[in-house]
Amino acid sequence: MRSSKAWLVLTVLLAFWGCERKIDLNPHEVHWDRDMCIRCKMVVSERMYAAQTTDPNTGKTYFFDDIGCTVLWFVEDEIEWANKAKIWVTDIKTGEWIDAKVAKWGTMSITPMAFGFGAYKPGTEPKDEEIIAYDEMAKRAIILEARKKHYGDTQ
């Protein structure tokens, strides 16, 4: 009798250890025109320029109306997990969620916060537009924001 109780306790403990909470880093549902950009506080409504990331430690998802806001939020708020972040953006042609770090970035879009970067699924990017990688796009977003502040443009 005593050993069966021990087995029951052991089984319950193992079940709890095995039920470790898994963090879902896949894209989450956006409540268009209701969810707000965590950085600029504008409503996320432009379906071809939205971005989101999930904290890999807590599972909390953050939404953005422009990839520039995502990049700057990581920097300005000194987000410790930024290098581990899985960032999703909508493909400018289809609205499908794609990995921001794999996407090809066009530089001539009219975006909600005027950063001008549109994401393309690799292989679908236009041939008549400058196309850059994620790291270059992030660098340019930071430079663009510094210029906006220097020249007094608050958009």
Backbone torsions as a table, in degrees:
resi	resn	phi	psi	omega
1	MET	NA	-42.8	-177.6
2	ARG	-64.7	-40.0	-179.3
3	SER	-69.6	-31.3	178.0
4	SER	-68.4	-34.9	175.6
5	LYS	-67.3	-40.5	178.7
6	ALA	-62.1	-42.5	177.9
7	TRP	-64.5	-37.6	179.0
8	LEU	-64.7	-46.2	178.9
9	VAL	-62.4	-45.0	179.4
10	LEU	-62.1	-42.0	179.2
11	THR	-63.2	-43.6	179.3
12	VAL	-63.8	-44.6	178.7
13	LEU	-61.7	-44.6	178.3
14	LEU	-63.1	-37.2	178.2
15	ALA	-63.4	-42.8	178.5
16	PHE	-65.7	-41.5	178.5
17	TRP	-65.4	-35.2	179.8
18	GLY	-75.2	-14.6	-178.4
19	CYS	-97.1	32.3	177.8
20	GLU	-55.8	136.8	-176.8
21	ARG	-66.9	124.3	178.4
22	LYS	-91.5	132.1	178.5
23	ILE	-88.1	126.3	179.6
24	ASP	-89.1	109.5	-179.4
25	LEU	-94.7	6.6	177.2
26	ASN	-75.5	163.5	178.7
27	PRO	-59.7	142.1	177.9
28	HIS	-105.0	160.5	179.3
29	GLU	-64.8	132.9	175.3
30	VAL	-98.4	134.4	173.6
31	HIS	-92.7	87.3	-175.4
32	TRP	-53.5	139.6	179.0
33	ASP	66.8	11.0	175.3
34	ARG	-130.8	-43.7	177.5
35	ASP	-68.0	142.4	-177.7
36	MET	-109.1	146.6	174.2
37	CYS	-64.4	126.8	-176.9
38	ILE	-63.6	-27.7	-177.6
39	ARG	-88.7	-56.5	-172.8
40	CYS	-96.4	-8.7	177.8
41	LYS	69.2	13.8	173.8
42	MET	-81.2	153.7	178.3
43	VAL	-71.1	138.5	178.0
44	VAL	-81.3	109.1	-176.4
45	SER	-133.7	-23.9	-179.4
46	GLU	-80.5	100.1	-172.8
47	ARG	-66.4	-16.2	-179.6
48	MET	-96.7	-0.7	-178.3
49	TYR	-131.4	8.5	-177.1
50	ALA	-72.0	156.0	176.6
51	ALA	-142.7	158.8	175.7
52	GLN	-155.6	153.1	174.7
53	THR	-145.4	151.9	-179.9
54	THR	-118.9	132.1	176.7
55	ASP	-63.9	117.8	-177.0
56	PRO	-68.9	-11.0	179.3
57	ASN	-91.3	-34.9	-174.5
58	THR	-114.6	-21.4	-177.1
59	GLY	87.3	1.1	179.7
60	LYS	-74.4	132.5	-178.9
61	THR	-102.1	139.4	179.7
62	TYR	-119.7	136.6	-178.0
63	PHE	-109.8	151.5	-178.0
64	PHE	-139.6	147.7	179.3
65	ASP	-90.7	-8.3	-176.9
66	ASP	-157.2	139.9	-179.8
67	ILE	-60.8	-28.1	176.6
68	GLY	-60.4	-38.5	177.1
69	CYS	-64.0	-38.0	179.0
70	THR	-61.2	-52.4	-178.6
71	VAL	-57.9	-47.4	-177.1
72	LEU	-69.8	-34.0	177.1
73	TRP	-61.3	-43.9	177.5
74	PHE	-56.8	-42.7	-176.7
75	VAL	-76.1	-54.1	-174.7
76	GLU	-63.9	-39.0	-178.8
77	ASP	-92.3	4.7	178.5
78	GLU	48.3	55.1	-178.4
79	ILE	-69.1	115.1	-174.3
80	GLU	-63.8	-31.1	-176.1
81	TRP	-94.7	12.0	-176.3
82	ALA	-55.1	-40.3	-178.6
83	ASN	-69.6	-21.1	179.2
84	LYS	-98.5	-1.7	-174.2
85	ALA	-65.7	139.6	169.5
86	LYS	-99.6	114.7	-176.3
87	ILE	-108.7	128.5	177.6
88	TRP	-110.5	139.8	176.3
89	VAL	-133.3	159.2	177.7
90	THR	-89.3	136.4	176.1
91	ASP	-65.2	131.6	-175.4
92	ILE	-63.3	-25.7	-178.7
93	LYS	-88.6	-39.5	-171.1
94	THR	-113.3	-18.9	-174.5
95	GLY	79.4	1.5	178.9
96	GLU	-70.3	142.4	177.2
97	TRP	-73.9	128.9	178.3
98	ILE	-132.9	158.1	179.5
99	ASP	-68.3	120.4	-176.6
100	ALA	-61.3	-32.9	-176.3
101	LYS	-79.9	-15.4	177.3
102	VAL	-98.7	-25.1	-177.0
103	ALA	-58.6	156.0	171.2
104	LYS	-99.1	134.8	-171.8
105	TRP	-109.6	118.5	171.9
106	GLY	-81.8	153.2	-174.2
107	THR	-111.9	10.0	-173.4
108	MET	-122.1	26.5	-178.5
109	SER	-87.9	156.6	172.1
110	ILE	-99.6	105.0	-172.7
111	THR	-109.8	162.7	-175.4
112	PRO	-53.0	-37.8	-178.5
113	MET	-110.5	17.1	173.4
114	ALA	62.9	29.4	173.6
115	PHE	-79.6	-30.0	172.3
116	GLY	87.3	10.8	-177.1
117	PHE	-103.1	127.1	176.3
118	GLY	-118.2	136.6	-176.5
119	ALA	-91.7	138.1	176.3
120	TYR	-124.2	139.0	171.1
121	LYS	-62.5	133.9	-178.9
122	PRO	-51.6	134.7	-178.9
123	GLY	94.0	-8.3	-179.3
124	THR	-114.2	1.5	-176.6
125	GLU	-69.9	147.8	-178.9
126	PRO	-70.1	152.6	-179.2
127	LYS	-87.3	-16.1	-175.8
128	ASP	-101.6	22.1	-179.0
129	GLU	-135.5	147.0	175.1
130	GLU	-64.7	129.5	-179.3
131	ILE	-119.5	129.9	-178.2
132	ILE	-129.5	166.8	178.5
133	ALA	-87.6	168.5	-177.9
134	TYR	-54.9	-48.8	-176.7
135	ASP	-59.8	-40.3	178.0
136	GLU	-67.5	-41.3	178.1
137	MET	-60.6	-44.8	-179.0
138	ALA	-63.0	-42.7	178.6
139	LYS	-60.9	-44.9	179.9
140	ARG	-66.6	-35.0	178.2
141	ALA	-63.0	-41.4	179.2
142	ILE	-65.2	-43.6	178.8
143	ILE	-64.0	-43.9	179.8
144	LEU	-60.6	-42.2	179.5
145	GLU	-65.3	-38.9	177.8
146	ALA	-62.9	-39.8	178.0
147	ARG	-66.3	-40.9	178.6
148	LYS	-58.6	-45.6	-178.9
149	LYS	-66.9	-39.3	-178.8
150	HIS	-64.7	-40.8	-177.3
151	TYR	-93.7	4.0	174.4
152	GLY	81.9	11.2	177.3
153	ASP	-82.3	116.5	-176.8
154	THR	-93.8	-0.1	-179.9
155	GLN	-71.6	NA	NA
